[in-house]
Amino acid sequence: MGKKKQVMLPANEVDLTVVKYQPEKIEAPHLTGFWFKLFVKLMEAPLIGNLIATHLKQKNGITQMLKNTVIPEVPMFIPQFPLQEPEPGVVCLEEDGKPEERVDLAFKCLPHYDPSSRWSSDSGEPFPFRYWKIRDYGYAYRSKLTTPSKVVEHFISAMEVFNNKQPSAPLLISFDPNEVRRQAAASTQRFEEGIPLSILDGIFIAVKDDIDCFPHPSKGGSTWFHEVRQVKTDAVSVSRLRNSGAILVGKANMHEFGMGTTGNNPNYGTPGNPHNPKRYTGGSSSGSAAIVASGFCSAALGTDGGGSVRIPASLCGVVGLKTTFGRTDLKGSLWEAGTVTIIGPLTATVEDAILVYAAILGSSPADRVLLNPSIPCLPDLSSNESSNILGSLTLGKYTKWFNDVSSTDISDRCEDVLNQLFHLYGCKTTEIVIPELHELRTAHTVTFGSESLCLLNPDCEDGKGVRLTNDTRTNLALFRSFAASDYVSAQCLRRRIMFYHMEIFKKVDVIVAPTTGMTAPEIPKSALAVGETNLQVVASLMQFAMTANVLGLPAISVPIGYDKQGLPIGLQLIGRPWCEASILRLATAIEEISAECRKKPVEFYDILKGNFN
C-alpha cells in the first residue's frame, strides 16, 4: 500500500486565518563523549547510516514534506525579490566607488560626536560602561592621546594573557604579532602625516576563518582545508577594509565549516562566552563575536548561512548584521557558490556596524545582473527627521512565534523594548501570521546542507573526511541522504515562503522577534575534546534566524538586556529586501533604549587604554 500523498494549496490561496502555529520540536539524540564517537561511526556506515538518517527525517517530518507532498510552486534556486519602495531619510552610496569614500559618507550620517560624553577627565574611560566605539579610537588617534602602534602592543599583550588561560580556547586561530605591528606602524605614520585613509584607519578587525585574509590560511575551522585551497589574496570584503586603513588582526575561531550554532571546535579549543566562560558563544562565527565582546576588536567579519552572525552576536551581547543576499561580494570566502550565506559585520555598537557595512558593501558583477540590487543606502542619523521617520515604521510581530522561547526573560525583555519604541517614537506593532515555519526549516536544512556538500564532498571522497570533527561528520552524513528531488522540493518551498513574506511586507516595514530561542547554553566538559550533537539546542538557537537566510532578507541582532543568569538577550529585526537602512535606523533607536542595561563582560580587555582584567 502506497503512502498517502499530500497536496499543498498554492500559496496565494492559503487562508491565513486558519494557520496554526507549530512549536519547534526536534527529535534527535543529544550525544557527546564515547557515545557520540560511536554514533558517528554508525552514521557513516553504508547500511546502518542510511537507516538512521531515514529514521531521523521521518521523525521530524522531513520525509513527508519532501517525498510525499505535491508543492505547486516552481522552484526558486536563488532569492528573487519584487521591486521595493524607496526608504525615506537615507543617503545613497556608490557601489563602484572607493570603500574609504563610502566610509567617509557613512561617518557623516552619524549623530554628533561629543568626546566629553565618552571620556572622563580623570580616567579617560567611558562612563557608565560602554564599549569604545570606532569614533572613540579615531578621536584618540587624532588627538594624539595614543597611536595604533601603542594600542597594538596592548592588543598583543592582552592576547598573550588570554591565550595562556586553560583550557585553551583561542579567539584567533591564525595570528602573527609582527604582521599586526607592521599594519599598526603604517597606520601610525598616516596619522602623523595627517592623512588617515578613513575613520576605519587604525581600527582592529578580526576575520572569520572561512574568509580569505592574506597571508593567513583559510581553514574553515578545520585542521586541513588550507592543504587543498591556497590563499593568494584578500577576499573582496577584506580588501575593502584594508583599503580603508583597518588593521586586520588574524583569523577568528569558528564552528568547523559553519556546521553548527554553538561555536564548539575541538580542533583548536572552544571559545567561552565573555559573559560566562562556561557557556557557548554561539556560532558559527564564535571567535568573531567573542573577540568583539571581549573588547579586543571594534569589529569582526563573520559569515551567516543560518544565523551564524546574529546568533553569536545575540549570545555575546554585541551587534550582528546580516545583509540582503547579494549586497556583499562573497568572492574570496568558502561560500562563493552559496545561496543562503552572506558576509557581515559583528560590532560593539550599531554605528560601528554602519561604518564597517559601508566599507564592505558592493555586489559582485554576476549578482548585479542576476539580482538587480537597489542602490545601497544608509539612514541619515544626523538629520532631525530621523525620529519622525522612526515613528512612521510599522513592526510586524507573530506573537505565538515570538513567545516560543525557553524562558519568558527573553520574550518579556523583547516586548518591553517594543513598548518603549511605541511610547518614545510612535512605532506601531501589528500582529502578523507567518505560515509554514516548519517547511522553512526543512528548506533551509536541505539547501544549506546541499551547498555544504558541494564544498566538502570532493575532499571527503579523497579521504580527508575522517579529519573532520564528529559534529561535521554527523551533519554531512545526514546531508548525503538528501536526493536531488529533495533539493528541488526545498526550492519550491522557498518560493512559497517568499510569497508569504512579501505579502507581509506590504503591511509592515520590519518583522521583529527574539534573535534566539534561548540564551547561551552550557558547554559540557566532555564536548571540549570530541564535540557534541544537540539538535534541540541548534533548533532553538536557529528558529528565528533561518528566515533571513532562506529568503535572503536583511536582518540585525541588537543587544537589549540580560536574563536572570546575566546572559545577553538579542532582539532581531528582519527587513524588506535591500532595505538595510530601515533596520539600521531602528537598531540605533533600540540600542539607545537599552544603553543603560549594558554590562561589562566577565572577560573584558580595554585595548585602547591597556587595562586588562
C-alpha positions in Angstrom: 0.0 0.0 0.0 1.4 3.4 -1.0 2.0 6.2 1.4 -0.7 8.9 1.4 0.1 11.9 -0.8 -0.4 15.4 0.5 -1.2 18.2 -2.0 -0.5 21.8 -0.9 -2.7 24.7 -1.9 -1.0 27.4 -3.9 0.5 29.9 -1.5 -1.9 32.7 -2.7 -4.9 30.5 -1.8 -3.9 29.7 1.7 -6.3 31.0 4.3 -4.1 32.7 7.0 -6.9 32.8 9.5 -6.8 29.0 10.0 -3.0 28.8 10.2 -1.9 27.1 13.4 1.5 27.7 14.9 3.5 24.5 15.5 6.2 24.9 18.2 9.7 23.8 17.4 10.2 20.1 18.3 13.2 18.2 17.1 13.6 14.5 17.8 17.2 13.6 17.8 19.7 12.3 20.4 21.9 14.6 22.4 25.3 12.9 22.4 28.9 13.6 23.5 31.9 11.6 24.5 32.2 7.9 23.7 28.6 7.6 22.5 28.9 10.5 20.1 32.0 8.9 18.5 30.1 5.6 18.2 27.1 7.4 16.7 29.4 9.0 14.0 30.7 5.6 13.1 27.2 4.3 12.7 26.0 7.3 10.7 28.9 6.8 8.2 28.3 3.0 7.8 26.6 2.4 4.4 23.5 0.5 5.6 23.1 1.5 9.2 23.8 5.1 8.4 21.0 5.2 5.8 18.6 3.7 8.3 19.4 6.2 11.0 19.2 9.2 8.6 15.8 7.9 7.3 14.5 7.5 10.8 15.6 11.0 11.8 14.0 12.5 8.8 10.7 10.6 9.3 10.5 11.5 13.0 11.0 15.2 12.1 8.5 15.4 9.2 11.2 15.9 6.6 10.4 12.8 4.5 6.7 13.6 4.4 7.4 17.1 3.2 10.0 16.3 0.6 8.9 12.9 -0.7 5.1 12.7 -0.2 4.0 16.3 -0.8 3.0 18.0 -4.1 4.2 21.6 -3.9 2.5 23.6 -6.7 5.1 26.4 -6.8 8.0 26.3 -9.2 11.5 26.3 -7.6 13.4 29.4 -6.7 17.1 28.5 -6.7 18.3 31.9 -5.6 16.4 34.6 -3.7 14.4 36.8 -6.1 12.7 40.0 -4.9 10.0 42.3 -6.3 10.8 46.0 -6.6 10.7 47.8 -3.3 9.6 51.3 -2.3 12.5 53.7 -1.7 13.4 54.2 2.0 12.9 57.7 3.4 15.6 59.8 5.0 18.6 57.9 3.6 21.9 58.7 2.0 22.8 56.6 -1.1 26.2 55.1 -1.5 28.2 54.3 -4.7 28.9 50.6 -5.1 31.7 51.2 -7.6 33.3 54.0 -5.5 36.2 53.6 -3.2 35.4 51.9 0.1 37.1 54.7 2.1 34.9 57.2 0.4 31.8 55.2 1.3 33.0 55.1 4.9 33.5 58.8 5.0 30.0 59.3 3.7 28.7 56.9 6.4 30.7 58.8 9.0 28.8 62.0 8.0 25.5 60.1 8.5 26.1 59.5 12.2 24.8 61.6 15.1 27.0 64.4 16.5 30.0 63.0 18.4 30.8 64.6 21.8 34.1 63.4 23.3 33.0 64.6 26.8 30.1 62.1 26.7 32.6 59.3 26.0 35.6 60.2 28.1 36.1 61.3 31.7 38.8 63.7 32.5 40.1 61.6 35.4 40.5 58.1 33.9 39.9 58.5 30.2 37.4 55.7 30.3 33.8 55.8 29.1 31.1 56.1 31.8 29.0 54.2 32.7 30.2 51.0 31.0 30.3 51.5 27.2 32.3 49.7 24.6 34.8 52.0 22.9 33.3 53.0 19.5 35.3 53.3 16.3 34.9 57.1 16.6 36.5 56.9 20.1 39.6 55.3 18.6 39.6 57.9 15.8 39.4 60.7 18.4 42.2 59.2 20.5 44.4 58.9 17.4 43.7 62.4 16.0 44.1 64.0 19.5 47.4 62.2 19.9 46.2 60.5 23.1 47.6 57.3 21.7 48.7 55.7 18.4 47.8 52.5 16.6 51.3 51.3 17.4 50.8 51.8 21.1 47.4 50.2 21.0 48.7 47.2 19.1 51.1 46.4 22.0 48.1 46.5 24.3 46.4 44.1 22.0 49.3 41.7 21.7 49.9 41.7 25.5 46.2 41.1 26.2 46.1 38.3 23.6 49.1 36.6 25.4 47.2 36.8 28.7 44.1 35.4 27.1 45.9 32.5 25.3 47.6 31.4 28.5 44.3 30.5 30.1 43.4 26.9 30.5 41.6 25.1 28.9 42.9 26.6 25.6 40.1 28.4 23.8 41.8 30.8 21.3 39.8 33.6 19.7 42.3 33.8 16.9 43.5 30.5 15.3 45.9 32.3 12.9 47.7 35.3 14.4 51.1 36.9 13.6 52.0 39.7 16.0 54.7 41.1 13.7 52.2 41.3 10.8 49.8 43.2 13.0 52.6 45.5 14.3 53.5 46.3 10.6 50.0 47.3 9.8 49.8 49.4 13.0 53.1 51.2 12.2 51.8 52.1 8.7 48.6 53.5 10.3 50.5 55.4 12.9 52.6 57.0 10.1 49.5 58.1 8.2 48.1 59.8 11.3 51.5 61.5 11.9 51.3 62.8 8.4 47.7 63.9 8.8 46.4 61.6 6.0 44.4 58.7 7.6 42.6 56.8 4.9 39.2 56.9 6.8 37.6 56.6 10.2 38.5 52.9 10.0 42.2 53.7 9.9 43.9 52.0 12.9 40.8 50.1 13.8 41.4 46.5 14.9 39.2 44.0 12.9 39.3 40.2 13.0 38.3 38.0 10.1 36.4 34.7 10.4 38.4 31.6 9.2 36.2 31.0 6.2 37.0 34.4 4.6 40.4 34.9 2.9 42.8 37.4 4.6 46.3 37.2 3.1 48.8 36.0 4.3 46.7 33.8 6.7 45.4 30.4 5.5 41.6 29.8 5.4 40.8 26.6 7.1 37.1 27.0 7.9 38.0 26.0 11.5 39.4 22.7 10.3 43.0 21.4 10.6 43.5 20.6 6.9 41.5 22.8 4.4 44.5 25.0 3.7 46.2 22.0 2.2 43.7 21.9 -0.7 42.9 25.6 -1.0 45.6 28.2 -1.1 45.0 31.8 -0.1 46.8 34.2 -2.6 44.9 37.4 -1.9 42.3 39.0 0.3 38.6 38.3 -0.1 36.8 41.3 -1.7 35.3 42.4 1.6 38.6 42.1 3.4 40.4 44.1 0.7 37.8 46.9 1.1 38.5 47.1 4.8 42.3 47.1 4.2 41.9 49.9 1.7 40.1 51.8 4.4 43.0 51.5 6.8 41.7 48.8 9.1 44.2 46.7 11.0 43.4 43.0 10.2 44.5 41.1 13.3 44.1 37.5 12.1 41.6 34.7 11.6 38.9 34.1 14.1 37.9 30.7 15.6 34.7 29.2 14.3 32.5 26.1 14.4 34.1 23.9 11.8 32.8 24.8 8.3 29.8 26.5 9.8 28.2 23.2 10.6 26.8 24.2 14.0 25.5 27.1 16.0 27.2 26.7 19.4 30.8 27.5 18.4 32.2 24.2 19.6 35.5 23.4 18.0 37.7 20.5 19.3 40.4 21.3 16.7 41.6 24.5 18.4 39.5 24.8 21.5 36.0 26.1 22.1 35.8 29.8 22.9 33.9 30.6 26.1 31.3 33.3 26.3 32.8 36.5 27.6 29.8 36.9 29.9 30.2 33.4 31.3 33.2 31.3 30.0 31.4 28.1 30.9 28.7 29.0 28.3 28.9 28.8 24.5 29.5 31.9 22.4 27.1 30.7 19.7 28.2 30.1 16.2 29.4 29.6 13.8 31.1 33.0 14.0 32.1 32.2 17.5 35.6 33.8 17.6 34.3 36.9 15.8 31.6 37.5 18.3 33.8 36.8 21.4 36.7 38.9 20.2 34.4 41.9 19.9 32.5 41.3 23.1 35.8 40.9 25.0 37.0 44.3 23.8 39.9 43.1 21.7 38.4 44.4 18.4 35.9 47.0 17.5 34.6 44.8 14.7 35.0 41.4 13.1 33.8 39.8 9.9 31.6 36.7 10.0 29.6 34.6 7.6 25.9 34.0 8.1 24.3 31.0 6.4 21.8 30.1 9.1 22.2 32.8 11.8 25.9 32.5 12.1 26.5 36.2 12.6 23.3 37.0 14.5 23.3 34.0 16.9 26.7 34.6 18.4 26.1 38.3 18.4 23.0 37.8 20.5 24.6 35.3 22.9 27.7 37.5 23.4 25.8 40.8 23.7 27.1 42.6 20.5 25.6 43.7 17.2 25.4 41.3 14.2 24.3 42.5 10.8 23.2 40.1 8.0 22.8 42.0 4.7 20.5 41.2 1.9 21.8 38.3 -0.1 24.0 39.7 -2.9 24.6 43.0 -1.1 28.2 42.0 -0.3 30.5 40.1 -2.6 31.3 36.5 -1.4 34.4 36.2 -3.6 37.3 35.0 -1.5 35.1 33.2 1.0 34.4 29.5 1.2 30.8 30.2 0.3 31.1 31.8 -3.2 28.7 29.3 -4.7 26.1 29.5 -1.9 22.6 30.9 -2.0 21.9 31.4 1.8 25.2 32.8 3.1 26.5 36.4 3.3 29.5 38.1 4.8 28.5 40.6 7.5 30.0 42.6 10.4 29.9 41.9 14.2 30.5 45.1 16.1 30.3 46.6 19.6 27.7 49.2 18.5 25.2 49.8 15.7 27.1 52.8 14.4 30.2 50.7 14.1 28.2 48.2 12.1 27.1 51.1 9.8 30.8 52.1 9.2 32.0 48.6 8.5 29.0 47.8 6.4 29.7 50.9 4.3 33.2 49.6 3.6 32.4 46.1 2.6 29.2 46.5 0.6 29.1 46.1 -3.1 27.5 43.3 -5.1 29.6 41.0 -7.4 29.2 41.7 -11.1 27.2 38.4 -11.5 24.8 39.3 -8.7 24.2 42.8 -10.2 22.9 41.1 -13.3 21.0 38.2 -11.6 19.6 40.1 -8.5 19.3 43.7 -9.8 20.0 45.1 -6.3 18.8 48.6 -5.4 21.2 51.3 -4.6 22.7 50.7 -1.1 21.6 53.3 1.4 22.3 54.3 5.0 20.0 56.1 7.5 20.8 59.8 7.9 21.1 59.7 11.6 22.4 63.3 11.7 19.1 64.6 10.4 16.4 66.0 12.7 13.9 64.0 10.7 15.2 60.6 11.8 12.8 60.4 14.8 9.8 61.2 12.6 10.8 58.5 10.2 11.1 56.1 13.1 7.5 56.9 14.1 6.3 56.0 10.6 7.6 52.5 10.8 5.2 49.6 11.3 6.6 46.5 13.0 5.2 43.0 12.4 5.0 40.5 15.3 3.8 36.9 15.1 3.0 36.6 18.8 3.0 32.8 19.1 6.3 32.5 17.3 7.7 35.5 19.3 6.9 33.8 22.6 8.2 30.4 21.7 11.3 30.7 23.8 13.0 28.7 26.5 12.4 31.5 29.1 10.0 34.4 29.4 13.0 36.5 30.3 13.7 36.7 26.6 10.2 37.4 25.3 9.4 39.8 28.2 12.5 41.9 27.5 11.9 42.0 23.8 8.3 43.0 24.4 9.4 45.8 26.7 11.6 47.2 24.0 8.7 47.2 21.6 6.6 49.1 24.1 9.3 51.7 24.6 9.6 52.1 20.8 6.0 53.0 20.7 6.0 55.3 23.7 9.2 57.1 22.6 8.8 57.2 18.8 5.3 56.0 18.0 6.5 52.8 16.3 3.3 50.7 15.9 3.4 46.9 16.3 0.9 44.9 14.4 0.0 41.2 14.5 1.1 39.1 11.6 0.9 35.4 10.7 3.8 33.6 9.2 2.7 30.2 7.7 4.8 27.1 7.2 7.7 27.8 9.5 8.4 24.0 9.8 8.6 23.9 6.0 11.0 26.8 6.1 13.3 24.9 8.5 13.2 21.9 6.1 14.0 24.1 3.1 17.0 25.6 5.0 18.4 22.2 6.1 18.3 20.8 2.6 19.6 23.9 0.9 22.5 24.7 3.3 23.3 21.0 3.6 23.5 20.5 -0.1 25.7 23.6 -0.6 28.0 22.4 2.2 28.3 19.0 0.5 29.3 20.8 -2.7 32.2 22.5 -0.9 33.4 19.4 1.0 32.5 16.2 -0.9 35.5 16.1 -3.3 37.9 16.2 -0.4 35.9 13.8 1.7 35.9 11.4 -1.2 39.7 11.9 -1.3 40.0 10.6 2.2 40.0 13.8 4.2 36.6 13.3 5.7 38.0 11.4 8.7 39.9 14.5 9.7 36.7 16.5 10.2 35.2 16.9 13.7 32.5 14.5 14.8 29.8 17.2 14.6 30.7 18.0 10.9 30.8 14.3 10.0 27.4 13.7 11.6 25.9 16.6 9.6 27.5 15.6 6.3 26.2 12.0 6.8 22.7 13.4 7.2 23.1 15.8 4.2 24.2 13.0 2.0 20.8 11.3 2.5 19.1 14.1 0.6 18.3 13.4 -3.0 18.3 15.8 -6.0 14.5 15.8 -5.9 14.7 16.9 -2.2 16.7 19.9 -3.2 14.3 20.9 -5.9 11.4 20.5 -3.5 13.2 22.7 -1.0 13.5 25.4 -3.6 9.7 25.1 -4.3 9.2 25.7 -0.6 11.5 28.7 -0.8 9.2 30.3 -3.4 6.1 29.7 -1.3 7.7 31.2 1.8 9.0 34.2 -0.2 5.4 34.9 -1.3 4.1 34.9 2.3 6.8 37.3 3.4 6.4 39.7 0.5 2.7 39.8 1.4 3.6 40.6 5.0 5.9 43.4 3.9 3.1 45.1 2.1 1.7 45.8 5.6 4.8 46.1 7.8 8.3 47.6 7.4 10.1 45.3 9.7 9.4 41.8 11.3 10.5 41.7 15.0 11.4 38.6 17.0 14.0 37.5 19.5 17.2 36.6 17.8 17.4 33.2 19.6 15.0 31.0 21.4 17.5 30.6 24.3 20.4 32.4 25.9 23.9 30.9 25.8 23.8 27.2 26.6 26.3 25.5 28.9 29.4 23.8 27.4 29.6 20.1 28.5 33.1 19.2 29.6 33.0 16.1 27.5 32.2 18.2 24.5 35.5 20.1 24.6 37.5 17.1 23.3 35.1 15.3 21.0 32.3 17.8 20.3 28.6 17.1 20.7 25.4 16.8 18.7 22.4 18.5 20.3 19.9 19.4 17.6 17.3 20.6 20.1 19.8 23.4 21.1 20.6 24.0 17.4 16.9 24.4 16.6 16.3 26.8 19.5 19.2 28.9 18.5 18.3 29.0 14.8 14.5 29.1 14.9 14.2 32.9 14.4 17.3 33.2 12.2 16.7 30.9 9.2 14.0 33.1 7.6 16.5 35.7 6.5 18.9 33.1 5.1 16.3 31.1 3.0 14.8 34.3 1.7 17.9 36.4 1.5 16.5 39.2 3.7 18.5 41.7 5.7 18.4 41.3 9.5 20.2 42.6 12.5 20.6 41.4 16.1 20.8 44.2 18.8 21.6 43.5 22.4 18.8 44.6 24.7 19.5 43.2 28.1 20.1 40.0 30.1 18.2 37.1 31.6 18.2 36.3 35.3 21.5 34.4 34.8 23.2 37.5 33.5 23.3 36.2 29.9 22.7 38.6 27.0 19.5 38.7 25.0 19.2 40.0 21.5 16.3 41.4 19.5 16.2 40.6 15.8 14.9 43.0 13.1 14.1 41.5 9.6 13.7 44.0 6.9 12.4 44.2 3.3 14.9 43.2 0.6 17.7 45.8 0.1 16.3 47.9 3.0 19.3 47.8 5.4 18.8 51.5 6.1 15.5 50.9 7.8 16.7 48.1 10.2 19.9 50.1 11.0 17.8 53.2 11.9 15.5 51.1 14.1 18.5 49.2 15.6 20.1 52.6 16.6 17.0 53.6 18.5 16.8 50.2 20.2 20.4 50.5 21.2 19.8 53.9 22.8 16.8 52.5 24.7 18.9 49.6 26.1 22.1 51.5 26.7 21.8 51.8 30.4 21.3 48.0 30.7 24.6 47.1 29.1 27.1 45.3 31.4 30.8 44.8 31.3 31.6 41.2 30.3 33.4 39.0 32.9 36.2 38.7 30.4 37.0 42.2 29.1 40.2 43.8 27.8 40.4 47.6 27.4 42.7 47.6 24.5 42.5 51.4 24.0 43.8 52.2 27.5 45.7 49.0 28.2 43.6 47.9 31.2 43.1 44.2 31.4 41.0 42.0 33.8 
